[in-house]
Amino acid sequence: MVTSHATQTDALTRLDNMPWTRFHTLMTVALGVGWALDSFETNIIGSVFGALKAQWHLSSSQGSLAVSIWVFGMLVGAIAFGYLSDRFGRKRLFLATLLWYAAFSVATVFAWNYESFLFFRAMTALAVGGEYSAVTATMGEFIPKKHRGRTDSLILSGFPVGALLSAAVSWVVLNNLPADVSWRVGFGFGTTMALLFFWIRRVIPESPRWLLQQGRVADAEAVVEHIAAASSRTGASAEVRAAVAKRYAPVAFVVQHPTFWRNVGTLLGKYRMRCALASALNFSQAAIVYGVLSLMALVILPYMKVSAADMPIYYIYGNAAALAGGLTAALLVEAWGRRASLFVSYTFTTLAIGVIYAMHTLAGMVLGYCLIQYGVTWAYISGYVVSSEVLPTRIRATGLGVSVAIGRVGAMVAPLMLTSVFASSGTPSSALVVLLVLALPGPLAAALWWWQGRETRNVSLEDGSTHGATETWAEPAAAVR
């Protein structure tokens, strides 16, 4: 059923107050694996580039070009697929991005020269950028509000899992297969995982929140009923079934079909401060993630005379610390609240850069690297949770796509600036100072949000994205939901 006027339903309040069901577990796994695959693709190029370089006789600048094209593709994909997710639905897009990823990842396996490799990597990057927008927008729209922050954090923790998997797969294939085959097998592994989890992800229904924005009230209510039925199939208690069936006060919605430029206008107008918050957080974390990886690979480990064959071991240490950071975020976004977790995590990460700056031994620098990986993972997960909760459904994916795109700017400029400064100075210290400066937008934005922003723990997405009594980072109170 489609309606062109304001309508009321209790579907979302029932969804927000529903107990945990088997459906929620399935969705957490299906979306979390998407993040793991994104991370796998992002990280594997660094591990296998040595084999590519030897096979096609590439220069270091050609290696940098591969990274730049990858990041630029993610930038474009985040904006394009973000808007398409708001326009055509979450399900269509998170299925389309996974299939797109699989198709061009397969093509990468059969790349016949460096130019074809770059093209297929760029096309794969479009899908990965789209995953950032579509999956991040989707993940909180199904989850009961008391579980939303923790569940979103666990989904996002798939990223360090994928990085660990990338390092492990790379180590195995590089040490057991011929060089011209090993990198192809590495990329093919990601394709196999994508096709497997496409089958799992397809059972996730369309977001009820998106359906209501389209006026499809009956469809939205049917999805909620389907999720509620999972509690009966898993043998839930009578109390749980009663909670699922309980009717709540209805909420009014108005159907809207905004265009891309109207979405952008809304983000730059009524929601400009929230969009700025999400963008500053994303720029900071992306600059740190890509900056510290380039520092370790091109500056710190070579400076400490670590051989290329031994480098993956140190990345495994860092990714294990990153996974611990993700689990910390899953705990503290609920225990402390969003604002506190956001501010402390970004501040911790900035201080960790100071730790690695002060160290002069390999062990000390690796410790600092692990602290940065721990902190930045805690930070970006907290940032994505907040960003997805403070933007309304009709522009959520578009807004997240814009913030991811701005973050990719940080990912592009950080490695170039850091390696350039190191080349000029000859020591890692100057490069670390630049990394510290690039990191500052994150803790500053987090501090402003803690001071003026609204706490969104245990509130509905609709309440979290509307005007608060003392908040200035929001649209006017009279705006339509």
Number of C-alpha atoms within 10 A of each C-alpha: 9 14 14 11 11 11 15 13 19 16 24 25 19 23 24 20 19 25 20 18 19 15 19 20 12 15 22 20 16 21 26 25 24 28 24 26 27 26 21 26 26 19 21 22 21 19 23 22 16 18 18 21 15 12 13 12 11 15 11 10 9 14 16 14 13 21 22 20 18 27 27 20 23 27 26 22 28 33 27 21 29 32 31 21 28 27 22 15 20 31 21 15 24 28 20 17 26 24 17 20 29 22 17 21 26 20 21 23 19 15 17 11 11 16 11 14 17 19 18 21 25 24 22 28 29 26 29 31 29 34 30 28 35 32 26 27 29 26 25 21 24 24 27 23 23 18 20 26 31 23 24 26 28 23 25 34 27 25 27 28 22 27 27 25 21 31 23 17 22 24 20 13 18 21 12 10 12 11 17 14 14 22 25 19 17 24 24 19 18 24 24 13 15 25 16 10 17 20 11 15 23 14 13 20 17 19 22 24 26 23 21 28 22 23 23 18 21 15 17 25 20 13 20 21 16 13 22 24 18 17 20 16 10 11 10 16 11 10 9 18 18 11 15 21 14 13 13 13 12 14 15 14 19 16 20 15 14 15 13 18 10 12 19 18 13 17 22 15 12 15 23 18 17 24 24 19 26 29 25 26 31 30 25 31 29 26 25 26 20 20 27 24 20 18 23 21 19 15 20 21 19 14 15 14 9 14 10 12 12 11 17 20 12 19 25 19 16 25 24 19 21 27 25 19 27 30 19 24 33 26 18 20 26 18 14 13 17 24 24 18 26 31 22 18 28 31 21 18 28 24 17 23 22 16 17 23 19 13 15 12 11 16 11 15 21 20 20 23 27 24 22 28 30 28 28 28 31 32 32 26 30 33 28 24 28 25 24 26 27 27 26 19 24 23 24 26 33 29 35 28 33 26 26 31 27 23 23 29 18 25 26 21 16 27 26 14 16 24 19 13 19 19 14 11 12 14 14 21 19 17 26 21 16 16 23 21 12 22 29 19 20 28 23 17 21 27 19 14 24 17 11 15 21 23 18 22 23 17 16 22 23 17 14 20 24 22 19 18 8 9 14 15 23 20 21 13 11 8 9 10 18
